[in-house]
Amino acid sequence: MVGNRLLRLVAPAVVFWLAPAVWAAHVDTRALTTHKAKSTKLSETQRTRRHMRHLASSRRTTQTAAPHATLTRTSVPARRHGYHERFFMSSFADGIGAGDLSEGEDPLVRQAAVDALGNMNGTVVAIEPTSGRVLAMVNQKLALSSGAQPCSTIKLAVALGALNEGLISKETEVSLGGRSRMNLTDALAHSNNAYFESLGRKLGFEKVAYYAHEYGLGELAGYDIPGEQLGEYPEEVIPEKLGGVGKMCSFGEGISMTPLQLGALVSAIANGGTLYYLQHPTTPEEVASFQPRVKRQLDIAPLIPELSDGMAGAVLYGTARRLGLNFNEEEILGKTGTCSHEGTRFGWFASYANTTVGRIVVVVFLEGGRPTFGPKAAEIAGLMYRNLYDHNFFMAGTPQPVETKAVGTSQ
């Protein structure tokens, strides 16, 4: 009995003193085994860990692989959307307007346009909407070029066509998918692509093209303006893989529009429906003998109030609200446009001052890289309106160009 009790007391102590030696021997044995294993192949655990790391790395690379040639993967892998569009043209240029023929332009309007544009790579065209006279055209080489994708400014022509067809009113809500709906006023103000894609599909290409040509796209906007180019409007709908008629109506895919064509259309909206040939006098003598020339009358007078709320909303709270950073003394109505093509970004803004005096349409077109977009064009237009206002262009009693009898011309 005493022996058993003594054994129970002594045994733990023996184990306590022997355990380190036994554990050391066990560790030495395991170390030898591990070392031997390493000399021949990696352990299962190490292989698994390396394999998982490799899979994780491959997954990140796959998720961030560029799907298009104009996209590139960013060097920050933690970002969820790791792509940015690559642009190849500068948004800035020196000597803008050098070589322009400006002797027949309004000197006040031209100086306001030059100062507003600054060194941005673009053009400003100012038009008297009641006659079609070009009051100023800064960077005439670009203004008279073959044009560019109209981006969201095409929405003006699409909206007028849909209103003319009775397809919508300004309050008609169009489904954007799910429970989202929007009316024309907000769609213009916020430049909603889904809204105008829906209108385009409902109108169909034949009607869309008819109204586009009726409003002056695909034809020369000017009357005997040397160097003016035509732009392009396709004879058939673009392929569905490029978005079909919906993309043509949401941001002008497949279309090339010139600043003069857009200016002529907005002038017709501003004056109640008369589409004038634009004329650009180049000498004081041409100014003195100027005669407006009507291209055709557009049946849009009843539709303009339906359209104007959206154009006003763009400036007040929508895509053109940067205009208000520089000017808010008079009501300005307009439409922005932003898109890119083959490494060049385009920024459009077409507008008019809704006043009884100082009637003027301003079209700003920019091209370049990331700093170029529609809101920037609106900001430049705001600077121009500010310059005009500060020089009393919108004051009653300010001498305005004398209106002369229009010469009717058809095309």
C-alpha positions as CSV (number, residue, x, y, z in Angstrom):
1,M,0.0,0.0,0.0
2,V,2.8,2.4,1.0
3,G,4.8,1.5,-2.1
4,N,1.9,2.2,-4.5
5,R,1.3,5.5,-2.8
6,L,5.0,6.5,-3.1
7,L,5.0,5.5,-6.8
8,R,2.0,7.8,-7.5
9,L,3.8,10.7,-5.8
10,V,7.2,10.1,-7.6
11,A,6.0,9.2,-11.1
12,P,4.8,12.8,-12.1
13,A,8.1,14.2,-11.0
14,V,10.0,11.7,-13.0
15,V,7.9,12.4,-16.0
16,F,8.4,16.2,-15.4
17,W,12.2,15.8,-15.4
18,L,12.3,13.3,-18.3
19,A,9.8,15.2,-20.6
20,P,12.3,17.8,-22.0
21,A,14.7,15.1,-22.9
22,V,12.1,13.0,-24.6
23,W,10.6,16.1,-26.4
24,A,14.0,17.1,-27.6
25,A,14.7,13.7,-29.0
26,H,11.3,13.8,-30.7
27,V,12.0,17.3,-32.1
28,D,15.4,16.1,-33.4
29,T,13.8,13.1,-35.0
30,R,11.1,15.3,-36.7
31,A,13.7,17.8,-37.8
32,L,15.7,15.1,-39.5
33,T,12.6,13.8,-41.1
34,T,11.6,17.3,-42.3
35,H,15.0,18.0,-43.6
36,K,15.1,14.8,-45.5
37,A,11.6,15.6,-47.0
38,K,12.8,19.0,-48.1
39,S,15.7,17.6,-49.9
40,T,13.4,15.6,-52.1
41,K,10.1,17.5,-52.4
42,L,7.9,20.2,-50.8
43,S,5.6,19.2,-48.0
44,E,1.9,18.9,-48.8
45,T,1.1,22.0,-46.7
46,Q,3.7,24.2,-48.4
47,R,2.5,23.0,-51.9
48,T,-1.1,23.8,-51.0
49,R,-0.2,27.3,-49.7
50,R,1.8,28.1,-52.8
51,H,-0.9,26.7,-55.1
52,M,-3.6,28.9,-53.3
53,R,-1.4,31.9,-53.7
54,H,-0.9,31.2,-57.4
55,L,-4.7,30.8,-57.9
56,A,-5.4,34.1,-56.0
57,S,-2.8,35.9,-58.2
58,S,-4.3,34.4,-61.4
59,R,-7.8,35.4,-60.3
60,R,-6.8,39.0,-59.7
61,T,-5.1,39.2,-63.1
62,T,-8.1,37.7,-64.9
63,Q,-10.5,40.1,-63.2
64,T,-8.4,43.1,-64.2
65,A,-7.6,42.0,-67.8
66,A,-8.5,44.8,-70.3
67,P,-11.4,43.8,-72.6
68,H,-10.7,46.5,-75.3
69,A,-7.6,47.9,-76.9
70,T,-8.2,51.4,-75.6
71,L,-8.4,50.3,-72.0
72,T,-5.4,49.6,-69.8
73,R,-5.0,48.0,-66.4
74,T,-4.1,50.3,-63.5
75,S,-1.0,49.6,-61.4
76,V,-3.2,49.5,-58.2
77,P,-4.6,46.0,-58.0
78,A,-6.8,46.8,-54.9
79,R,-9.2,49.0,-56.9
80,R,-12.4,47.2,-57.9
81,H,-12.6,49.0,-61.3
82,G,-9.0,49.2,-62.4
83,Y,-9.3,50.6,-65.9
84,H,-9.0,54.0,-67.4
85,E,-9.5,55.1,-71.0
86,R,-6.3,56.2,-72.7
87,F,-6.3,59.4,-74.7
88,F,-3.7,60.5,-77.3
89,M,-4.7,64.2,-77.9
90,S,-4.0,67.2,-75.7
91,S,-6.8,69.2,-74.4
92,F,-4.7,72.4,-74.8
93,A,-3.2,74.2,-77.7
94,D,-1.4,77.5,-78.3
95,G,-2.3,79.9,-81.1
96,I,-6.0,79.1,-81.2
97,G,-7.6,81.3,-83.8
98,A,-4.4,82.3,-85.6
99,G,-5.2,82.7,-89.2
100,D,-9.0,83.2,-88.7
101,L,-10.7,85.6,-91.1
102,S,-12.3,88.0,-88.6
103,E,-12.8,91.4,-90.3
104,G,-16.5,90.8,-90.8
105,E,-17.1,89.5,-87.3
106,D,-18.6,91.4,-84.4
107,P,-15.4,92.5,-82.5
108,L,-17.2,92.4,-79.1
109,V,-18.5,88.9,-79.6
110,R,-15.2,87.6,-81.0
111,Q,-13.1,89.0,-78.1
112,A,-15.6,87.4,-75.6
113,A,-15.2,84.1,-77.4
114,V,-11.4,84.3,-77.6
115,D,-11.1,85.1,-73.9
116,A,-13.5,82.4,-72.8
117,L,-11.8,79.6,-74.8
118,G,-8.3,80.5,-73.7
119,N,-5.8,77.8,-74.5
120,M,-8.4,74.9,-74.7
121,N,-8.2,72.9,-77.9
122,G,-11.5,73.7,-79.4
123,T,-13.7,76.2,-81.2
124,V,-16.5,78.7,-80.3
125,V,-19.1,79.6,-82.9
126,A,-21.5,82.5,-82.1
127,I,-24.6,83.0,-84.3
128,E,-27.4,85.6,-84.4
129,P,-30.4,83.3,-84.4
130,T,-32.8,85.7,-86.1
131,S,-30.7,86.0,-89.2
132,G,-28.1,83.2,-89.4
133,R,-25.2,85.5,-89.3
134,V,-22.1,84.1,-87.8
135,L,-21.0,86.8,-85.3
136,A,-17.7,85.0,-84.4
137,M,-16.0,81.8,-85.3
138,V,-12.8,81.2,-83.3
139,N,-10.5,78.5,-84.6
140,Q,-12.2,78.3,-88.0
141,K,-10.1,75.4,-89.2
142,L,-11.7,73.2,-86.5
143,A,-15.2,74.8,-86.9
144,L,-15.2,74.1,-90.6
145,S,-13.8,70.6,-90.4
146,S,-15.7,67.3,-91.0
147,G,-17.0,67.4,-87.5
148,A,-17.1,64.7,-84.8
149,Q,-19.5,62.4,-83.0
150,P,-22.3,64.7,-81.6
151,C,-22.4,62.8,-78.3
152,S,-25.5,63.7,-76.3
153,T,-26.3,66.9,-78.3
154,I,-28.0,64.5,-80.8
155,K,-30.7,64.2,-78.1
156,L,-32.1,67.5,-79.2
157,A,-33.0,66.2,-82.7
158,V,-34.3,63.0,-81.3
159,A,-36.5,64.8,-78.8
160,L,-38.0,67.0,-81.5
161,G,-38.7,64.1,-83.7
162,A,-40.4,62.1,-80.9
163,L,-42.5,65.2,-80.0
164,N,-43.4,65.8,-83.6
165,E,-44.6,62.2,-83.9
166,G,-46.7,62.5,-80.8
167,L,-44.8,59.8,-79.2
168,I,-44.2,61.8,-76.0
169,S,-44.8,65.1,-74.3
170,K,-42.5,66.6,-71.8
171,E,-44.3,64.9,-69.0
172,T,-44.5,61.4,-70.5
173,E,-42.5,59.0,-68.4
174,V,-40.5,56.3,-70.1
175,S,-39.5,53.1,-68.4
176,L,-35.7,52.8,-67.9
177,G,-35.9,49.3,-66.6
178,G,-37.1,47.9,-63.3
179,R,-39.1,50.6,-61.4
180,S,-37.1,53.5,-62.8
181,R,-39.0,56.0,-65.0
182,M,-38.2,59.5,-66.3
183,N,-39.8,62.3,-68.3
184,L,-38.3,64.3,-71.1
185,T,-37.5,67.4,-69.0
186,D,-35.3,65.4,-66.6
187,A,-33.9,63.2,-69.4
188,L,-32.6,66.3,-71.2
189,A,-31.4,68.0,-68.0
190,H,-29.4,64.9,-66.9
191,S,-28.7,63.6,-70.4
192,N,-30.1,60.1,-69.7
193,N,-28.9,57.7,-72.3
194,A,-31.5,54.9,-71.5
195,Y,-34.4,57.3,-72.1
196,F,-33.2,58.3,-75.6
197,E,-32.2,54.8,-76.5
198,S,-35.8,53.8,-75.8
199,L,-37.1,56.7,-77.9
200,G,-34.8,55.7,-80.8
201,R,-36.0,52.1,-80.8
202,K,-39.7,53.3,-80.7
203,L,-39.2,55.8,-83.6
204,G,-37.1,53.4,-85.7
205,F,-34.2,54.4,-88.0
206,E,-36.3,55.7,-90.9
207,K,-38.0,58.3,-88.8
208,V,-34.9,59.1,-86.8
209,A,-33.0,59.7,-90.0
210,Y,-35.8,61.7,-91.6
211,Y,-35.9,64.2,-88.7
212,A,-32.1,64.4,-88.5
213,H,-31.9,65.5,-92.1
214,E,-34.9,67.8,-91.7
215,Y,-33.0,69.6,-88.9
216,G,-29.9,70.0,-91.0
217,L,-27.7,67.0,-90.3
218,G,-25.9,65.5,-93.3
219,E,-25.9,68.7,-95.3
220,L,-23.9,72.0,-95.4
221,A,-25.2,74.4,-92.8
222,G,-23.5,77.4,-94.3
223,Y,-24.2,79.4,-97.5
224,D,-21.0,79.8,-99.5
225,I,-18.6,79.5,-96.5
226,P,-15.2,78.5,-97.9
227,G,-13.8,75.4,-96.5
228,E,-16.9,74.1,-94.8
229,Q,-17.2,70.3,-94.7
230,L,-20.3,68.2,-94.6
231,G,-20.2,65.9,-91.7
232,E,-21.8,62.5,-92.1
233,Y,-25.1,60.9,-91.4
234,P,-25.3,57.1,-92.2
235,E,-27.7,55.9,-94.9
236,E,-28.6,52.9,-92.9
237,V,-28.7,52.0,-89.2
238,I,-25.4,51.1,-87.6
239,P,-24.9,47.4,-86.7
240,E,-26.6,46.1,-83.5
241,K,-23.1,45.1,-82.1
242,L,-22.4,48.9,-82.1
243,G,-25.8,49.6,-80.4
244,G,-28.1,50.1,-83.4
245,V,-30.5,52.9,-83.5
246,G,-30.6,53.2,-79.7
247,K,-26.9,54.3,-79.6
248,M,-27.4,56.6,-82.5
249,C,-30.1,58.4,-80.6
250,S,-28.4,58.4,-77.1
251,F,-24.9,59.7,-78.0
252,G,-24.7,59.9,-81.8
253,E,-22.8,56.6,-82.5
254,G,-21.9,56.5,-86.2
255,I,-22.8,60.1,-86.9
256,S,-20.4,63.1,-87.6
257,M,-21.8,66.5,-86.9
258,T,-20.2,69.9,-87.4
259,P,-20.4,72.9,-84.9
260,L,-22.1,74.8,-87.7
261,Q,-24.8,72.2,-88.1
262,L,-25.5,72.1,-84.4
263,G,-25.5,75.9,-84.3
264,A,-28.1,76.1,-87.1
265,L,-30.4,73.7,-85.3
266,V,-30.2,75.5,-82.0
267,S,-30.8,78.8,-83.8
268,A,-34.0,77.4,-85.2
269,I,-35.1,76.4,-81.7
270,A,-34.2,79.9,-80.4
271,N,-36.1,81.7,-83.1
272,G,-39.2,79.6,-83.2
273,G,-38.5,77.3,-86.2
274,T,-36.7,79.1,-89.0
275,L,-33.7,77.1,-90.2
276,Y,-31.4,79.7,-91.7
277,Y,-28.3,79.2,-93.9
278,L,-25.4,80.3,-91.8
279,Q,-23.4,83.1,-93.4
280,H,-20.0,84.3,-92.3
281,P,-19.1,87.8,-93.6
282,T,-15.4,88.3,-93.9
283,T,-15.3,92.0,-94.7
284,P,-17.1,95.2,-93.5
285,E,-18.6,95.4,-97.0
286,E,-20.1,92.0,-96.7
287,V,-21.6,93.0,-93.3
288,A,-23.2,96.1,-94.9
289,S,-24.8,94.1,-97.7
290,F,-25.8,91.1,-95.5
291,Q,-29.1,89.4,-96.4
292,P,-30.4,86.5,-94.3
293,R,-31.2,83.3,-96.3
294,V,-33.9,80.9,-95.2
295,K,-33.2,77.2,-95.8
296,R,-36.6,76.0,-94.7
297,Q,-39.3,76.4,-92.0
298,L,-39.4,73.7,-89.4
299,D,-42.7,72.7,-87.9
300,I,-41.4,72.9,-84.3
301,A,-42.9,76.1,-82.9
302,P,-45.5,74.2,-80.7
303,L,-42.8,71.8,-79.6
304,I,-40.2,74.3,-78.3
305,P,-42.0,74.8,-74.9
306,E,-41.9,71.0,-74.5
307,L,-38.2,71.1,-75.1
308,S,-37.1,74.3,-73.4
309,D,-37.7,73.1,-69.8
310,G,-35.2,70.3,-70.2
311,M,-32.6,72.7,-71.8
312,A,-33.1,75.2,-69.0
313,G,-32.9,72.3,-66.4
314,A,-29.5,71.3,-67.9
315,V,-28.1,74.7,-66.9
316,L,-29.9,75.1,-63.6
317,Y,-29.4,71.6,-62.1
318,G,-28.2,69.2,-64.8
319,T,-25.1,68.5,-66.8
320,A,-24.5,72.1,-67.7
321,R,-24.7,73.6,-64.3
322,R,-21.0,74.6,-64.3
323,L,-22.1,77.5,-66.6
324,G,-23.6,79.1,-63.5
325,L,-20.2,79.3,-61.9
326,N,-19.6,82.3,-64.3
327,F,-23.0,83.6,-65.3
328,N,-26.6,83.6,-64.0
329,E,-27.9,87.1,-64.8
330,E,-29.9,85.9,-67.8
331,E,-31.7,82.6,-68.6
332,I,-29.5,80.3,-70.7
333,L,-30.9,77.1,-72.3
334,G,-28.5,74.4,-73.6
335,K,-27.4,70.9,-74.0
336,T,-24.1,69.2,-73.3
337,G,-22.4,66.2,-74.9
338,T,-19.5,64.1,-73.9
339,C,-18.1,61.0,-75.6
340,S,-14.8,59.7,-77.1
341,H,-13.6,58.0,-80.2
342,E,-10.2,56.4,-81.0
343,G,-8.3,58.0,-78.2
344,T,-9.9,61.5,-78.5
345,R,-12.5,62.8,-76.1
346,F,-15.2,65.3,-77.3
347,G,-16.9,68.0,-75.3
348,W,-19.9,69.8,-76.7
349,F,-22.2,72.5,-75.4
350,A,-24.9,74.3,-77.5
351,S,-26.9,77.1,-76.0
352,Y,-28.8,80.3,-76.5
353,A,-29.6,83.3,-74.3
354,N,-33.4,83.5,-73.8
355,T,-33.6,87.3,-73.9
356,T,-35.4,89.9,-75.9
357,V,-32.1,91.7,-76.7
358,G,-28.7,90.4,-77.4
359,R,-30.0,87.3,-79.1
360,I,-27.2,84.9,-79.5
361,V,-26.5,81.2,-79.9
362,V,-23.2,79.9,-78.6
363,V,-21.7,76.5,-79.6
364,V,-18.5,75.3,-77.9
365,F,-16.8,72.2,-79.2
366,L,-13.7,70.8,-77.5
367,E,-11.4,67.9,-78.3
368,G,-8.6,66.4,-76.4
369,G,-8.1,64.1,-73.4
370,R,-9.4,63.7,-69.9
371,P,-9.9,67.5,-69.1
372,T,-12.2,67.7,-72.2
373,F,-15.9,67.0,-71.6
374,G,-19.4,68.6,-72.0
375,P,-19.5,70.4,-68.6
376,K,-16.2,72.1,-69.3
377,A,-17.6,73.3,-72.6
378,A,-20.6,74.7,-70.6
379,E,-18.2,76.4,-68.3
380,I,-16.5,78.1,-71.2
381,A,-19.9,79.3,-72.6
382,G,-20.6,80.7,-69.1
383,L,-17.4,82.7,-69.3
384,M,-18.4,84.0,-72.8
385,Y,-21.8,85.1,-71.6
386,R,-20.2,86.8,-68.6
387,N,-17.9,88.7,-71.0
388,L,-20.8,89.7,-73.2
389,Y,-22.9,90.8,-70.2
390,D,-20.1,92.8,-68.7
391,H,-19.8,94.7,-72.0
392,N,-23.6,95.5,-72.0
393,F,-24.4,93.0,-74.8
394,F,-27.7,92.1,-73.1
395,M,-28.7,95.7,-72.2
396,A,-31.8,97.3,-73.8
397,G,-30.6,100.1,-76.0
398,T,-27.4,98.4,-77.0
399,P,-27.0,98.7,-80.8
400,Q,-27.9,95.4,-82.4
401,P,-27.3,94.3,-86.0
402,V,-30.0,95.6,-88.3
403,E,-32.4,92.9,-89.4
404,T,-32.9,92.9,-93.1
405,K,-35.4,91.1,-95.3
406,A,-34.7,87.4,-95.6
407,V,-34.1,85.8,-98.9
408,G,-36.0,82.6,-99.3
409,T,-33.8,79.7,-100.4
410,S,-34.6,76.0,-100.6
411,Q,-32.3,73.0,-100.6
